[in-house]
């Protein structure tokens, strides 16, 4: 792989990190909930809002955490009133757990999406650079 490809890949990583950092700051400021607007909690909130109630195993798969890590995350989020777990709610599995978004979780997510939309004009140049770098790297074989 050429040096230019490596440089473009590094620039892409840098631009993605910049976008993520800026977005995280915007979300934390807009929601006043810095502990719950990082990647994993936002993924959980979006998943529950878009797909409805689901099982912790599905959340673990989407978020990329172990079952223990997912349990800890859900404990924190439930303790903050963002979601609710119902035990024995699955007809075919009386031990099964169902996780659903609460009104507070829905409100936090709406604040987060509003912050994202407000952040986009400032991030426009970064997003364009990300797209440009992705276009340049598309089809490049993943060789170390």
C-alpha positions as CSV (number, residue, x, y, z in Angstrom):
1,X,0.0,0.0,0.0
2,X,1.4,3.4,-0.9
3,X,2.4,6.1,1.6
4,X,-0.4,8.3,0.2
5,X,-3.0,5.7,1.1
6,X,-1.7,5.4,4.6
7,X,-1.8,9.1,5.0
8,X,-5.3,9.3,3.7
9,X,-6.4,6.6,6.1
10,X,-4.8,8.4,9.0
11,X,-6.5,11.7,7.9
12,X,-9.8,9.8,7.8
13,X,-9.3,8.6,11.3
14,X,-8.4,12.1,12.5
15,X,-11.4,13.7,10.8
16,X,-13.7,11.0,12.3
17,X,-12.3,11.6,15.7
18,X,-12.6,15.4,15.3
19,X,-16.2,15.0,14.3
20,X,-17.0,12.6,17.2
21,X,-15.3,14.9,19.7
22,X,-17.1,18.0,18.5
23,X,-20.4,16.1,18.5
24,X,-19.9,14.7,22.0
25,X,-19.2,18.2,23.3
26,X,-22.3,19.5,21.6
27,X,-24.5,16.7,23.0
28,X,-23.1,17.1,26.5
29,X,-23.7,20.8,26.5
30,X,-27.2,20.5,25.0
31,X,-28.4,17.7,27.3
32,X,-26.6,18.5,30.5
33,X,-26.1,14.7,30.7
34,X,-22.5,14.1,29.8
35,X,-22.5,10.5,31.1
36,X,-25.3,9.5,28.8
37,X,-24.4,11.1,25.5
38,X,-21.3,9.0,24.8
39,X,-21.4,6.3,22.1
40,X,-22.8,3.3,24.0
41,X,-25.7,5.1,25.7
42,X,-26.6,7.0,22.6
43,X,-26.7,3.7,20.6
44,X,-29.0,2.2,23.2
45,X,-31.3,5.2,23.2
46,X,-31.5,5.2,19.4
47,X,-32.0,1.5,19.2
48,X,-34.9,1.5,21.6
49,X,-36.5,4.6,20.0
50,X,-36.2,3.2,16.5
51,X,-36.9,-0.5,17.1
52,X,-39.0,-0.4,20.3
53,X,-38.5,-2.7,23.3
54,X,-35.8,-5.3,22.9
55,X,-33.7,-7.8,24.8
56,X,-30.4,-7.0,26.4
57,X,-28.6,-9.5,24.1
58,X,-29.7,-7.5,21.1
59,X,-28.4,-4.3,22.8
60,X,-25.1,-6.0,23.6
61,X,-24.7,-7.1,20.0
62,X,-25.4,-3.6,18.6
63,X,-23.3,-1.7,21.2
64,X,-20.4,-4.3,21.1
65,X,-20.3,-4.9,24.8
66,X,-20.1,-8.2,26.8
67,X,-23.3,-9.2,28.6
68,X,-21.7,-8.0,31.9
69,X,-20.8,-4.6,30.3
70,X,-24.3,-4.3,28.9
71,X,-25.9,-5.1,32.3
72,X,-23.8,-2.4,33.9
73,X,-24.7,0.1,31.2
74,X,-28.4,-0.7,31.5
75,X,-28.2,-0.5,35.3
76,X,-26.8,3.1,35.0
77,X,-29.3,4.1,32.4
78,X,-32.2,2.6,34.3
79,X,-31.0,4.3,37.5
80,X,-31.0,7.6,35.7
81,X,-34.6,6.9,34.5
82,X,-33.7,6.6,30.8
83,X,-35.0,3.1,30.3
84,X,-37.0,0.4,32.1
85,X,-36.5,-3.3,32.2
86,X,-39.4,-5.7,32.5
87,X,-38.8,-9.2,33.7
88,X,-40.9,-12.1,32.5
89,X,-42.5,-10.0,29.8
90,X,-41.6,-12.3,26.9
91,X,-44.3,-14.9,26.3
92,X,-42.0,-17.7,25.3
93,X,-39.4,-17.0,28.0
94,X,-40.7,-16.2,31.4
95,X,-37.1,-15.4,32.6
96,X,-36.6,-13.0,29.6
97,X,-35.9,-9.4,30.1
98,X,-37.4,-6.6,27.9
99,X,-35.8,-3.2,27.8
100,X,-37.8,-0.1,26.8
101,X,-37.2,3.6,26.6
102,X,-38.9,5.8,29.2
103,X,-40.3,9.3,28.6
104,X,-37.1,10.8,30.2
105,X,-35.0,8.7,27.8
106,X,-37.0,9.8,24.8
107,X,-36.6,13.5,25.9
108,X,-32.9,13.1,26.3
109,X,-32.7,11.6,22.9
110,X,-34.7,14.4,21.4
111,X,-32.3,16.9,22.9
112,X,-29.3,14.9,21.6
113,X,-30.8,14.9,18.0
114,X,-31.4,18.6,18.2
115,X,-27.8,19.1,19.3
116,X,-26.6,17.0,16.4
117,X,-28.7,19.1,13.9
118,X,-27.3,22.3,15.4
119,X,-23.8,20.9,15.2
120,X,-23.9,20.0,11.5
121,X,-23.4,23.4,10.1
122,X,-20.2,23.8,12.1
123,X,-19.1,20.3,11.2
124,X,-19.9,20.7,7.5
125,X,-16.2,21.0,6.4
126,X,-15.2,18.0,8.5
127,X,-18.0,15.9,7.1
128,X,-17.1,16.9,3.5
129,X,-13.5,15.9,4.2
130,X,-14.6,12.6,5.7
131,X,-16.7,11.9,2.5
132,X,-13.8,12.9,0.3
133,X,-11.3,10.7,2.1
134,X,-13.7,7.8,2.1
135,X,-14.2,8.2,-1.7
136,X,-10.5,8.2,-2.2
137,X,-10.0,5.1,0.0
138,X,-12.9,3.1,-1.4
139,X,-11.7,-0.1,-3.0
140,X,-8.3,0.1,-1.4
141,X,-7.3,-3.4,-0.2
142,X,-6.7,-3.6,3.6
143,X,-3.0,-4.4,3.6
144,X,-0.8,-3.7,6.6
